Amino acid sequence: MPEPADAVDMRAALLAMRRTTGLPVAFGGLLTGAGQLRIAELSGTATPALRGLAVSAGNGLGGKSIALSRPCAVTDYRSSLHISHEYDTAVSAEGLHAVLAVPVVVRRKVRGVLYGAVRERLSFGDRTYNAAVAAARDVEQSLVVRDEVQRQLAAAREPVAGRGAWEQVREAHRALRALAPRVTDPELRGELLGVCVRLAGGSGGERPVALAPREVDVLAWVATGATNAAAGARLGLKPETVKGYLRSAMRKLGAHTRLEAVVAARRAGLLP
């Protein structure tokens, strides 16, 4: 069974934090449904003392970071007068002194915390702060993509009726296909693409045509009247690359214009 995408993203962020900050220890986790942060991933630690630790908003350094929604740091965790000390036992067991906590914030809501730490007393400089914040931003972007995928999947599963129903289906199809390349979880990406196939198949198909995934992505945006530049901006491609995919798709579909390509793709069941 593949690992949850959250665990993979968090582990990658912690490794990136250690590499870019030079801090020997990093750990972190996401908030649970109970509103608590649970430290689920460790990197560079010598003991399992921190694993599974539940941190409440306002408590300890991480809890302070959650409450204030900004990075917080202490030069010596156990003697600091600026935090509460509910978690001193775990921190002491790992031998940590200077600790930095950076919140993962999505749409103004704290979703997790990344920690970096050393086993000596020191003050963190701007370079360390900036590198730690950059690692947190990577996790934020992954969560934004995953949230949008779930939203689009939920919308795609809902029945649509009445005026504009097909346009709603087409919009969901475009959004899901644009998100697919950014999803790292293979199981979720497979489900997402499966929904795309079902949405496109809803219009029926007259003949089998094999288009590359990116060719279908480009046609989905061309169908809205988007220019090559606009389609590229939505798909993260250069206009010249979009033009190449479009030309290839037109050739495979036997189309001479953009409109003909879209019509042929819909008849073939490639677009809704």
Accessible surface in RSA format (square Angstrom, percent):
REM  Atomic radii and reference values for relative SASA: ProtOr
REM  Chains: A
REM  Algorithm: Lee & Richards
REM  Probe-radius: 1.40
REM  Slices: 20
REM RES _ NUM      All-atoms   Total-Side   Main-Chain    Non-polar    All polar
REM                ABS   REL    ABS   REL    ABS   REL    ABS   REL    ABS   REL
RES MET A   1   225.97 117.0 142.62  94.4  83.35 198.5 110.76  94.2 115.21 152.6
RES PRO A   2    69.98  51.0  48.33  44.1  21.64  78.7  60.42  49.9   9.56  59.4
RES GLU A   3    89.72  51.5  75.61  57.2  14.11  33.6  39.91  77.2  49.81  40.7
RES PRO A   4    92.95  67.7  83.42  76.0   9.54  34.7  92.92  76.7   0.03   0.2
RES ALA A   5     7.69   7.1   2.26   3.5   5.43  12.3   4.46   6.3   3.22   8.5
RES ASP A   6    58.77  41.2  55.11  54.8   3.66   8.7  16.34  38.5  42.43  42.3
RES ALA A   7    20.27  18.6  15.88  24.5   4.39  10.0  19.85  28.0   0.42   1.1
RES VAL A   8    63.21  41.6  61.98  56.1   1.22   2.9  62.22  54.1   0.99   2.7
RES ASP A   9    16.97  11.9  11.47  11.4   5.50  13.0   7.02  16.5   9.96   9.9
RES MET A  10     4.33   2.2   4.32   2.9   0.01   0.0   4.32   3.7   0.01   0.0
RES ARG A  11    83.33  35.0  83.33  42.5   0.00   0.0  43.88  60.0  39.45  23.9
RES ALA A  12    58.42  53.7  48.07  74.2  10.35  23.5  52.83  74.4   5.59  14.8
RES ALA A  13     4.35   4.0   0.99   1.5   3.36   7.6   3.92   5.5   0.43   1.1
RES LEU A  14     0.41   0.2   0.41   0.3   0.00   0.0   0.41   0.3   0.00   0.0
RES LEU A  15    91.04  50.7  88.00  63.0   3.04   7.6  88.02  61.8   3.03   8.1
RES ALA A  16    17.40  16.0  17.26  26.6   0.15   0.3  17.26  24.3   0.15   0.4
RES MET A  17     0.02   0.0   0.02   0.0   0.00   0.0   0.02   0.0   0.00   0.0
RES ARG A  18    77.06  32.4  70.93  36.2   6.12  14.6  10.90  14.9  66.15  40.1
RES ARG A  19   175.62  73.7 143.78  73.3  31.84  75.8  79.90 109.2  95.72  58.0
RES THR A  20    60.46  43.0  48.05  48.7  12.41  29.6  53.53  71.9   6.93  10.5
RES THR A  21     5.74   4.1   0.00   0.0   5.74  13.7   0.02   0.0   5.72   8.7
RES GLY A  22    59.07  72.8   0.00   N/A  59.07  72.8  32.13  88.2  26.94  60.3
RES LEU A  23    12.22   6.8  10.38   7.4   1.83   4.6  10.38   7.3   1.83   4.9
RES PRO A  24    56.92  41.5  49.14  44.8   7.77  28.3  55.71  46.0   1.20   7.5
RES VAL A  25     0.00   0.0   0.00   0.0   0.00   0.0   0.00   0.0   0.00   0.0
RES ALA A  26     0.03   0.0   0.03   0.0   0.00   0.0   0.03   0.0   0.00   0.0
RES PHE A  27     4.89   2.4   4.89   3.0   0.00   0.0   4.89   3.0   0.00   0.0
RES GLY A  28     0.00   0.0   0.00   N/A   0.00   0.0   0.00   0.0   0.00   0.0
RES GLY A  29     1.83   2.3   0.00   N/A   1.83   2.3   1.83   5.0   0.00   0.0
RES LEU A  30    36.75  20.5  29.29  21.0   7.47  18.8  29.29  20.6   7.47  20.1
RES LEU A  31    47.06  26.2  25.36  18.1  21.70  54.6  25.36  17.8  21.70  58.4
RES THR A  32    55.89  39.7  39.25  39.8  16.64  39.7  44.66  60.0  11.23  17.0
RES GLY A  33    93.45 115.2   0.00   N/A  93.45 115.2  47.97 131.6  45.48 101.9
RES ALA A  34    89.48  82.3  47.67  73.6  41.81  95.1  60.89  85.7  28.60  75.8
RES GLY A  35    40.55  50.0   0.00   N/A  40.55  50.0  28.88  79.2  11.67  26.1
RES GLN A  36    61.72  34.5  61.72  45.1   0.00   0.0  13.09  27.9  48.63  36.9
RES LEU A  37     0.00   0.0   0.00   0.0   0.00   0.0   0.00   0.0   0.00   0.0
RES ARG A  38   105.49  44.3 104.43  53.2   1.06   2.5  37.64  51.4  67.86  41.1
RES ILE A  39     2.59   1.5   2.59   1.9   0.00   0.0   2.59   1.9   0.00   0.0
RES ALA A  40    50.02  46.0  41.63  64.2   8.39  19.1  45.53  64.1   4.49  11.9
RES GLU A  41    20.62  11.8  20.62  15.6   0.00   0.0   1.83   3.5  18.79  15.3
RES LEU A  42    27.89  15.5   5.45   3.9  22.45  56.4   5.53   3.9  22.36  60.2
RES SER A  43    10.70   9.0   4.78   6.4   5.92  13.6   8.53  18.2   2.16   3.0
RES GLY A  44    34.63  42.7   0.00   N/A  34.63  42.7  14.47  39.7  20.16  45.1
RES THR A  45    36.36  25.9   9.32   9.5  27.03  64.4   0.14   0.2  36.21  54.7
RES ALA A  46    84.32  77.5  43.69  67.4  40.63  92.4  54.44  76.7  29.88  79.2
RES THR A  47    45.17  32.1  38.24  38.8   6.93  16.5  43.05  57.8   2.12   3.2
RES PRO A  48   102.76  74.9  93.18  84.9   9.58  34.8  94.97  78.4   7.79  48.4
RES ALA A  49    36.49  33.5  10.29  15.9  26.19  59.6  23.26  32.8  13.22  35.0
RES LEU A  50     1.84   1.0   1.84   1.3   0.00   0.0   1.84   1.3   0.00   0.0
RES ARG A  51   131.04  55.0 111.26  56.7  19.78  47.1  49.07  67.1  81.96  49.7
RES GLY A  52    31.15  38.4   0.00   N/A  31.15  38.4  22.57  61.9   8.58  19.2
RES LEU A  53    42.29  23.5  37.47  26.8   4.81  12.1  42.10  29.6   0.18   0.5
RES ALA A  54    30.22  27.8  18.14  28.0  12.07  27.5  18.14  25.6  12.07  32.0
RES VAL A  55     2.99   2.0   2.96   2.7   0.03   0.1   2.96   2.6   0.03   0.1
RES SER A  56    31.51  26.6  31.29  41.8   0.23   0.5  17.89  38.1  13.62  19.1
RES ALA A  57    60.69  55.8  37.40  57.7  23.29  53.0  37.70  53.1  23.00  60.9
RES GLY A  58    41.25  50.9   0.00   N/A  41.25  50.9  21.02  57.7  20.23  45.3
RES ASN A  59    45.81  31.6  45.81  44.3   0.00   0.0   0.00   0.0  45.81  44.3
RES GLY A  60     0.65   0.8   0.00   N/A   0.65   0.8   0.21   0.6   0.44   1.0
RES LEU A  61     1.60   0.9   1.04   0.7   0.56   1.4   1.04   0.7   0.56   1.5
RES GLY A  62     2.03   2.5   0.00   N/A   2.03   2.5   0.00   0.0   2.03   4.5
RES GLY A  63     0.00   0.0   0.00   N/A   0.00   0.0   0.00   0.0   0.00   0.0
RES LYS A  64    57.32  28.0  56.10  34.4   1.22   2.9  28.65  25.8  28.67  30.5
RES SER A  65     0.00   0.0   0.00   0.0   0.00   0.0   0.00   0.0   0.00   0.0
RES ILE A  66    17.71  10.1  10.84   8.1   6.87  16.6  10.84   7.8   6.87  18.6
RES ALA A  67    65.39  60.1  28.66  44.2  36.73  83.5  36.53  51.4  28.86  76.4
RES LEU A  68    83.23  46.4  61.58  44.1  21.64  54.4  65.22  45.8  18.00  48.4
RES SER A  69    52.19  44.1  34.70  46.3  17.49  40.3  26.61  56.7  25.58  35.8
RES ARG A  70   119.33  50.1 118.68  60.5   0.65   1.6  47.54  65.0  71.79  43.5
RES PRO A  71    41.55  30.3  34.90  31.8   6.65  24.2  34.90  28.8   6.65  41.3
RES CYS A  72     7.04   5.3   3.08   3.4   3.96   9.3   6.88  17.4   0.16   0.2
RES ALA A  73    36.56  33.6   7.59  11.7  28.97  65.9   7.86  11.1  28.70  76.0
RES VAL A  74    10.44   6.9   3.68   3.3   6.76  16.3  10.44   9.1   0.00   0.0
RES THR A  75    68.15  48.5  65.15  66.1   2.99   7.1  36.68  49.3  31.46  47.6
RES ASP A  76    13.05   9.1  11.68  11.6   1.37   3.2   6.81  16.0   6.24   6.2
RES TYR A  77     8.28   3.9   8.28   4.7   0.00   0.0   4.05   3.0   4.23   5.2
RES ARG A  78    84.22  35.4  67.05  34.2  17.16  40.9  29.04  39.7  55.18  33.4
RES SER A  79    73.13  61.8  51.97  69.4  21.16  48.8  47.34 100.8  25.79  36.1
RES SER A  80    14.90  12.6   4.23   5.6  10.68  24.6  12.39  26.4   2.51   3.5
RES LEU A  81   169.83  94.6 135.99  97.3  33.85  85.1 139.90  98.2  29.94  80.6
RES HIS A  82   140.48  76.8 121.98  84.8  18.49  47.3  80.05  82.5  60.43  70.3
RES ILE A  83    17.82  10.1   0.31   0.2  17.51  42.2   9.05   6.5   8.77  23.8
RES SER A  84    40.56  34.3  28.33  37.8  12.23  28.2  35.53  75.7   5.04   7.1
RES HIS A  85    68.33  37.3  46.42  32.3  21.91  56.1  43.30  44.6  25.03  29.1
RES GLU A  86    97.42  55.9  60.48  45.8  36.94  88.0  49.01  94.8  48.41  39.5
RES TYR A  87    24.98  11.7  22.20  12.6   2.79   7.3  21.59  16.2   3.40   4.2
RES ASP A  88    34.13  23.9  33.57  33.4   0.55   1.3  18.95  44.6  15.17  15.1
RES THR A  89   117.14  83.3 109.50 111.0   7.64  18.2  77.76 104.4  39.39  59.5
RES ALA A  90    12.29  11.3   8.04  12.4   4.25   9.7  11.12  15.7   1.17   3.1
RES VAL A  91     8.66   5.7   8.66   7.8   0.00   0.0   8.66   7.5   0.00   0.0
RES SER A  92    43.43  36.7  29.41  39.2  14.02  32.3  23.26  49.5  20.17  28.3
RES ALA A  93    58.42  53.7  27.15  41.9  31.27  71.1  40.02  56.4  18.40  48.7
RES GLU A  94     5.15   3.0   0.03   0.0   5.12  12.2   1.39   2.7   3.76   3.1
RES GLY A  95    26.62  32.8   0.00   N/A  26.62  32.8  23.66  64.9   2.96   6.6
RES LEU A  96     0.14   0.1   0.14   0.1   0.00   0.0   0.14   0.1   0.00   0.0
RES HIS A  97    28.59  15.6  28.59  19.9   0.00   0.0   8.19   8.4  20.40  23.7
RES ALA A  98     0.00   0.0   0.00   0.0   0.00   0.0   0.00   0.0   0.00   0.0
RES VAL A  99     2.25   1.5   2.25   2.0   0.00   0.0   2.25   2.0   0.00   0.0
RES LEU A 100     0.00   0.0   0.00   0.0   0.00   0.0   0.00   0.0   0.00   0.0
RES ALA A 101     0.00   0.0   0.00   0.0   0.00   0.0   0.00   0.0   0.00   0.0
RES VAL A 102     0.37   0.2   0.37   0.3   0.00   0.0   0.37   0.3   0.00   0.0
RES PRO A 103     3.25   2.4   3.25   3.0   0.00   0.0   3.25   2.7   0.00   0.0
RES VAL A 104     0.00   0.0   0.00   0.0   0.00   0.0   0.00   0.0   0.00   0.0
RES VAL A 105    37.00  24.3  27.93  25.3   9.06  21.8  27.93  24.3   9.06  24.6
RES VAL A 106     6.19   4.1   1.63   1.5   4.56  11.0   3.85   3.3   2.34   6.3
RES ARG A 107   163.13  68.5 125.62  64.0  37.52  89.3  82.54 112.8  80.59  48.8
RES ARG A 108   233.50  98.0 199.99 101.9  33.51  79.8  75.45 103.1 158.05  95.8
RES LYS A 109   138.38  67.5 134.93  82.8   3.46   8.2  81.50  73.4  56.88  60.6
RES VAL A 110    15.60  10.3   9.46   8.6   6.14  14.8   9.46   8.2   6.14  16.7
RES ARG A 111    63.08  26.5  61.48  31.3   1.60   3.8  11.75  16.1  51.34  31.1
RES GLY A 112     0.00   0.0   0.00   N/A   0.00   0.0   0.00   0.0   0.00   0.0
RES VAL A 113     0.00   0.0   0.00   0.0   0.00   0.0   0.00   0.0   0.00   0.0
RES LEU A 114     0.00   0.0   0.00   0.0   0.00   0.0   0.00   0.0   0.00   0.0
RES TYR A 115     9.17   4.3   9.17   5.2   0.00   0.0   6.93   5.2   2.25   2.8
RES GLY A 116     0.00   0.0   0.00   N/A   0.00   0.0   0.00   0.0   0.00   0.0
RES ALA A 117     0.00   0.0   0.00   0.0   0.00   0.0   0.00   0.0   0.00   0.0
RES VAL A 118    10.31   6.8  10.31   9.3   0.00   0.0  10.31   9.0   0.00   0.0
RES ARG A 119    99.37  41.7  75.35  38.4  24.03  57.2  49.07  67.1  50.30  30.5
RES GLU A 120   103.29  59.3  98.85  74.8   4.45  10.6  28.46  55.1  74.83  61.1
RES ARG A 121   158.97  66.7 134.29  68.5  24.68  58.8  49.43  67.6 109.54  66.4
RES LEU A 122    60.59  33.7  50.13  35.9  10.46  26.3  60.56  42.5   0.03   0.1
RES SER A 123    89.90  76.0  63.89  85.3  26.01  59.9  40.10  85.4  49.80  69.8
RES PHE A 124    25.62  12.8   3.47   2.2  22.14  57.6   5.49   3.3  20.13  57.6
RES GLY A 125    41.83  51.6   0.00   N/A  41.83  51.6  36.00  98.8   5.82  13.0
RES ASP A 126   116.52  81.6 109.88 109.4   6.64  15.7  28.43  66.9  88.09  87.9
RES ARG A 127   156.92  65.9 148.13  75.5   8.79  20.9  86.09 117.7  70.82  42.9
RES THR A 128    15.54  11.1  15.50  15.7   0.03   0.1   0.00   0.0  15.54  23.5
RES TYR A 129    65.72  30.7  65.72  37.4   0.00   0.0  44.07  33.1  21.66  26.7
RES ASN A 130    99.47  68.6  92.60  89.5   6.88  16.6  27.30  65.7  72.17  69.8
RES ALA A 131    16.54  15.2   7.62  11.8   8.91  20.3  14.76  20.8   1.77   4.7
RES ALA A 132     0.00   0.0   0.00   0.0   0.00   0.0   0.00   0.0   0.00   0.0
RES VAL A 133    38.36  25.2  38.36  34.7   0.00   0.0  38.36  33.3   0.00   0.0
RES ALA A 134    54.86  50.4  49.01  75.6   5.86  13.3  53.33  75.1   1.53   4.1
RES ALA A 135     3.79   3.5   1.06   1.6   2.72   6.2   3.17   4.5   0.62   1.6
RES ALA A 136     0.00   0.0   0.00   0.0   0.00   0.0   0.00   0.0   0.00   0.0
RES ARG A 137    90.94  38.2  90.87  46.3   0.07   0.2  58.63  80.1  32.31  19.6
RES ASP A 138    85.65  60.0  80.67  80.3   4.98  11.8  22.62  53.2  63.02  62.9
RES VAL A 139     4.54   3.0   3.61   3.3   0.93   2.3   4.52   3.9   0.02   0.1
RES GLU A 140    14.88   8.5  14.88  11.3   0.00   0.0   2.80   5.4  12.08   9.9
RES GLN A 141   103.16  57.7 102.90  75.2   0.26   0.6  41.45  88.2  61.70  46.8
RES SER A 142    33.34  28.2  24.30  32.4   9.04  20.8  11.07  23.6  22.27  31.2
RES LEU A 143     6.27   3.5   6.27   4.5   0.00   0.0   6.27   4.4   0.00   0.0
RES VAL A 144    44.38  29.2  44.38  40.2   0.00   0.0  44.38  38.6   0.00   0.0
RES VAL A 145     9.55   6.3   8.96   8.1   0.60   1.4   9.55   8.3   0.00   0.0
RES ARG A 146    38.75  16.3  37.54  19.1   1.21   2.9  30.28  41.4   8.47   5.1
RES ASP A 147    43.52  30.5  36.48  36.3   7.04  16.7  18.13  42.7  25.39  25.3
RES GLU A 148    37.11  21.3  36.29  27.5   0.82   1.9  19.05  36.8  18.06  14.7
RES VAL A 149     0.00   0.0   0.00   0.0   0.00   0.0   0.00   0.0   0.00   0.0
RES GLN A 150    89.49  50.0  85.35  62.4   4.13   9.8  37.85  80.6  51.64  39.2
RES ARG A 151   137.84  57.9 130.33  66.4   7.51  17.9  69.63  95.2  68.20  41.3
RES GLN A 152    14.90   8.3  14.90  10.9   0.00   0.0   0.00   0.0  14.90  11.3
RES LEU A 153     0.64   0.4   0.64   0.5   0.00   0.0   0.64   0.4   0.00   0.0
RES ALA A 154    48.89  45.0  44.90  69.3   3.99   9.1  47.54  66.9   1.36   3.6
RES ALA A 155    45.00  41.4  34.56  53.3  10.44  23.7  36.65  51.6   8.36  22.1
RES ALA A 156    19.67  18.1   0.00   0.0  19.67  44.8   3.56   5.0  16.12  42.7
RES ARG A 157   132.32  55.6 100.02  51.0  32.30  76.9  63.72  87.1  68.60  41.6
RES GLU A 158   113.27  65.0 105.65  79.9   7.61  18.1  32.56  63.0  80.70  65.9
RES PRO A 159   133.57  97.3 102.76  93.7  30.81 112.0 114.88  94.8  18.69 116.2
RES VAL A 160    57.28  37.7  31.35  28.4  25.93  62.5  35.62  31.0  21.66  58.8
RES ALA A 161    93.06  85.6  63.57  98.1  29.50  67.1  68.53  96.5  24.54  65.0
RES GLY A 162    61.87  76.3   0.00   N/A  61.87  76.3  42.10 115.5  19.77  44.3
RES ARG A 163   242.41 101.8 205.84 104.9  36.57  87.1  86.33 118.0 156.08  94.6
RES GLY A 164    38.91  48.0   0.00   N/A  38.91  48.0  29.03  79.7   9.87  22.1
RES ALA A 165    16.86  15.5  15.42  23.8   1.44   3.3  15.42  21.7   1.44   3.8
RES TRP A 166   110.12  44.2 107.02  51.8   3.10   7.3  78.03  41.6  32.09  52.1
RES GLU A 167    89.76  51.5  87.49  66.2   2.27   5.4  55.65 107.6  34.11  27.8
RES GLN A 168    96.64  54.0  86.08  62.9  10.57  25.2  38.64  82.3  58.00  44.0
RES VAL A 169    22.37  14.7  19.61  17.7   2.77   6.7  22.37  19.4   0.00   0.0
RES ARG A 170    58.46  24.5  57.97  29.6   0.49   1.2   3.74   5.1  54.71  33.2
RES GLU A 171    76.27  43.8  76.27  57.7   0.00   0.0  41.89  81.0  34.38  28.1
RES ALA A 172     8.93   8.2   7.80  12.0   1.14   2.6   8.60  12.1   0.33   0.9
RES HIS A 173     2.38   1.3   2.38   1.7   0.00   0.0   0.00   0.0   2.38   2.8
RES ARG A 174    14.47   6.1  14.26   7.3   0.21   0.5   1.89   2.6  12.58   7.6
RES ALA A 175    12.33  11.3   9.19  14.2   3.14   7.1  12.11  17.0   0.23   0.6
RES LEU A 176     0.00   0.0   0.00   0.0   0.00   0.0   0.00   0.0   0.00   0.0
RES ARG A 177    25.06  10.5  24.11  12.3   0.95   2.3   1.35   1.8  23.71  14.4
RES ALA A 178    17.97  16.5  11.13  17.2   6.84  15.6  11.28  15.9   6.69  17.7
RES LEU A 179    13.82   7.7  13.82   9.9   0.00   0.0  13.82   9.7   0.00   0.0
RES ALA A 180     5.36   4.9   5.35   8.2   0.01   0.0   5.36   7.5   0.00   0.0
RES PRO A 181    74.61  54.4  35.89  32.7  38.72 140.7  45.55  37.6  29.05 180.6
RES ARG A 182   131.82  55.3 110.10  56.1  21.72  51.7  50.64  69.2  81.18  49.2
RES VAL A 183     8.88   5.8   4.14   3.8   4.74  11.4   7.06   6.1   1.82   4.9
RES THR A 184    84.74  60.3  62.58  63.4  22.16  52.8  65.22  87.6  19.52  29.5
RES ASP A 185    26.37  18.5  22.84  22.7   3.53   8.3   3.53   8.3  22.84  22.8
RES PRO A 186    76.01  55.4  66.76  60.9   9.26  33.7  67.19  55.5   8.82  54.8
RES GLU A 187   119.57  68.6 106.15  80.3  13.42  31.9  49.39  95.5  70.18  57.3
RES LEU A 188    15.39   8.6  12.56   9.0   2.83   7.1  14.95  10.5   0.44   1.2
RES ARG A 189    78.72  33.1  78.72  40.1   0.00   0.0  13.27  18.1  65.45  39.7
RES GLY A 190    42.24  52.1   0.00   N/A  42.24  52.1  32.83  90.1   9.41  21.1
RES GLU A 191    74.44  42.7  62.16  47.0  12.28  29.2  35.50  68.7  38.94  31.8
RES LEU A 192     0.00   0.0   0.00   0.0   0.00   0.0   0.00   0.0   0.00   0.0
RES LEU A 193    63.52  35.4  63.13  45.2   0.39   1.0  63.29  44.5   0.23   0.6
RES GLY A 194    24.72  30.5   0.00   N/A  24.72  30.5  23.29  63.9   1.44   3.2
RES VAL A 195     4.78   3.1   4.78   4.3   0.00   0.0   4.78   4.2   0.00   0.0
RES CYS A 196     0.67   0.5   0.37   0.4   0.31   0.7   0.53   1.4   0.14   0.2
RES VAL A 197   103.37  68.0  98.98  89.6   4.39  10.6 102.47  89.0   0.90   2.4
RES ARG A 198   153.59  64.5 136.25  69.5  17.34  41.3  75.66 103.4  77.93  47.2
RES LEU A 199    22.12  12.3  18.29  13.1   3.83   9.6  21.46  15.1   0.66   1.8
RES ALA A 200     4.49   4.1   4.49   6.9   0.00   0.0   4.49   6.3   0.00   0.0
RES GLY A 201    41.99  51.8   0.00   N/A  41.99  51.8  26.39  72.4  15.60  34.9
RES GLY A 202    53.49  66.0   0.00   N/A  53.49  66.0  28.46  78.1  25.03  56.1
RES SER A 203    48.84  41.3  14.77  19.7  34.08  78.5  22.17  47.2  26.67  37.4
RES GLY A 204    37.17  45.8   0.00   N/A  37.17  45.8  36.03  98.9   1.15   2.6
RES GLY A 205    57.24  70.6   0.00   N/A  57.24  70.6  12.79  35.1  44.45  99.5
RES GLU A 206   132.80  76.2  96.04  72.7  36.76  87.5  42.65  82.5  90.15  73.6
RES ARG A 207   111.23  46.7 104.48  53.3   6.75  16.1  55.07  75.3  56.15  34.0
RES PRO A 208   137.78 100.4 108.03  98.5  29.76 108.2 118.74  98.0  19.05 118.4
RES VAL A 209    25.49  16.8   6.25   5.7  19.24  46.4  12.02  10.4  13.47  36.5
RES ALA A 210    89.53  82.3  68.74 106.1  20.79  47.3  77.00 108.4  12.53  33.2
RES LEU A 211    24.25  13.5   0.04   0.0  24.22  60.9   1.60   1.1  22.66  61.0
RES ALA A 212    37.84  34.8  29.98  46.3   7.87  17.9  36.73  51.7   1.12   3.0
RES PRO A 213    93.82  68.4  91.35  83.3   2.47   9.0  93.82  77.5   0.00   0.0
RES ARG A 214    49.87  20.9  49.27  25.1   0.60   1.4  23.28  31.8  26.59  16.1
RES GLU A 215     7.14   4.1   7.06   5.3   0.08   0.2   0.00   0.0   7.14   5.8
RES VAL A 216    11.43   7.5  11.36  10.3   0.07   0.2  11.43   9.9   0.00   0.0
RES ASP A 217     3.90   2.7   3.45   3.4   0.45   1.1   0.45   1.1   3.44   3.4
RES VAL A 218     0.00   0.0   0.00   0.0   0.00   0.0   0.00   0.0   0.00   0.0
RES LEU A 219     0.44   0.2   0.44   0.3   0.00   0.0   0.44   0.3   0.00   0.0
RES ALA A 220     2.58   2.4   0.70   1.1   1.88   4.3   2.32   3.3   0.26   0.7
RES TRP A 221    16.64   6.7  16.64   8.1   0.00   0.0  15.49   8.3   1.14   1.9
RES VAL A 222    10.18   6.7   3.14   2.8   7.05  17.0   3.14   2.7   7.05  19.1
RES ALA A 223    30.32  27.9   2.22   3.4  28.09  63.9   4.07   5.7  26.24  69.5
RES THR A 224    62.64  44.6  21.88  22.2  40.76  97.1  27.51  37.0  35.13  53.1
RES GLY A 225    64.41  79.4   0.00   N/A  64.41  79.4  37.19 102.1  27.22  61.0
RES ALA A 226    17.96  16.5   8.19  12.6   9.77  22.2  17.00  23.9   0.96   2.5
RES THR A 227    84.30  60.0  80.39  81.5   3.92   9.3  77.34 103.9   6.96  10.5
RES ASN A 228    33.99  23.4  30.64  29.6   3.35   8.1   9.15  22.0  24.84  24.0
RES ALA A 229    58.97  54.2  51.17  79.0   7.80  17.7  51.49  72.5   7.48  19.8
RES ALA A 230    44.52  40.9  35.79  55.2   8.73  19.9  43.52  61.3   0.99   2.6
RES ALA A 231     0.06   0.1   0.00   0.0   0.06   0.1   0.06   0.1   0.00   0.0
RES GLY A 232     0.73   0.9   0.00   N/A   0.73   0.9   0.17   0.5   0.57   1.3
RES ALA A 233    84.67  77.9  46.83  72.3  37.84  86.1  59.30  83.5  25.37  67.2
RES ARG A 234   140.17  58.9 119.12  60.7  21.06  50.1  34.61  47.3 105.56  64.0
RES LEU A 235    10.62   5.9   0.26   0.2  10.36  26.0   3.48   2.4   7.14  19.2
RES GLY A 236    71.35  88.0   0.00   N/A  71.35  88.0  39.55 108.5  31.80  71.2
RES LEU A 237    39.57  22.0  25.07  17.9  14.50  36.5  30.92  21.7   8.65  23.3
RES LYS A 238   148.95  72.7 144.44  88.6   4.51  10.7  89.88  80.9  59.08  62.9
RES PRO A 239    58.89  42.9  57.77  52.7   1.12   4.1  58.13  48.0   0.76   4.7
RES GLU A 240   128.13  73.6 116.60  88.2  11.54  27.5  70.10 135.6  58.03  47.4
RES THR A 241    55.43  39.4  46.40  47.0   9.03  21.5  32.90  44.2  22.53  34.1
RES VAL A 242     0.00   0.0   0.00   0.0   0.00   0.0   0.00   0.0   0.00   0.0
RES LYS A 243   110.64  54.0 110.14  67.6   0.50   1.2  53.40  48.1  57.24  61.0
RES GLY A 244    29.00  35.8   0.00   N/A  29.00  35.8  23.03  63.2   5.97  13.4
RES TYR A 245    66.84  31.2  65.09  37.0   1.74   4.5  30.32  22.8  36.51  45.0
RES LEU A 246     8.81   4.9   8.78   6.3   0.03   0.1   8.81   6.2   0.00   0.0
RES ARG A 247   131.67  55.3 128.31  65.4   3.36   8.0  61.30  83.8  70.37  42.6
RES SER A 248    19.95  16.9  19.57  26.1   0.39   0.9  14.06  29.9   5.89   8.3
RES ALA A 249     0.00   0.0   0.00   0.0   0.00   0.0   0.00   0.0   0.00   0.0
RES MET A 250    33.47  17.3  33.47  22.2   0.00   0.0  25.50  21.7   7.97  10.6
RES ARG A 251   162.10  68.1 138.16  70.4  23.95  57.0  78.86 107.8  83.24  50.4
RES LYS A 252    88.16  43.0  62.17  38.1  25.99  61.9  48.96  44.1  39.20  41.8
RES LEU A 253     6.64   3.7   0.00   0.0   6.64  16.7   0.75   0.5   5.90  15.9
RES GLY A 254    58.97  72.7   0.00   N/A  58.97  72.7  36.24  99.4  22.73  50.9
RES ALA A 255    12.11  11.1   0.56   0.9  11.55  26.3   2.40   3.4   9.71  25.7
RES HIS A 256   155.30  84.9 130.60  90.8  24.71  63.2  88.31  91.0  66.99  78.0
RES THR A 257    65.86  46.8  61.37  62.2   4.50  10.7  63.02  84.6   2.84   4.3
RES ARG A 258    84.95  35.7  82.87  42.2   2.08   4.9  53.92  73.7  31.03  18.8
RES LEU A 259   129.01  71.8 123.45  88.3   5.56  14.0 126.89  89.1   2.12   5.7
RES GLU A 260    77.61  44.6  72.48  54.8   5.13  12.2  35.69  69.0  41.92  34.2
RES ALA A 261     0.00   0.0   0.00   0.0   0.00   0.0   0.00   0.0   0.00   0.0
RES VAL A 262     6.45   4.2   6.45   5.8   0.00   0.0   6.45   5.6   0.00   0.0
RES VAL A 263    54.81  36.1  53.88  48.8   0.93   2.2  54.68  47.5   0.14   0.4
RES ALA A 264    14.49  13.3  11.83  18.3   2.66   6.1  13.77  19.4   0.72   1.9
RES ALA A 265     0.05   0.0   0.05   0.1   0.00   0.0   0.05   0.1   0.00   0.0
RES ARG A 266    60.07  25.2  58.09  29.6   1.98   4.7  20.86  28.5  39.21  23.8
RES ARG A 267   141.99  59.6 134.22  68.4   7.77  18.5  32.99  45.1 109.00  66.1
RES ALA A 268    14.00  12.9   0.00   0.0  14.00  31.8   0.00   0.0  14.00  37.1
RES GLY A 269    16.33  20.1   0.00   N/A  16.33  20.1   4.22  11.6  12.11  27.1
RES LEU A 270    37.54  20.9  32.94  23.6   4.60  11.6  34.95  24.5   2.59   7.0
RES LEU A 271     3.37   1.9   3.37   2.4   0.00   0.0   3.37   2.4   0.00   0.0
RES PRO A 272     2.91   2.1   2.60   2.4   0.31   1.1   2.71   2.2   0.20   1.3
END  Absolute sums over single chains surface
CHAIN  1 A    13384.2      10272.2       3111.9       7714.7       5669.5
END  Absolute sums over all chains
TOTAL         13384.2      10272.2       3111.9       7714.7       5669.5
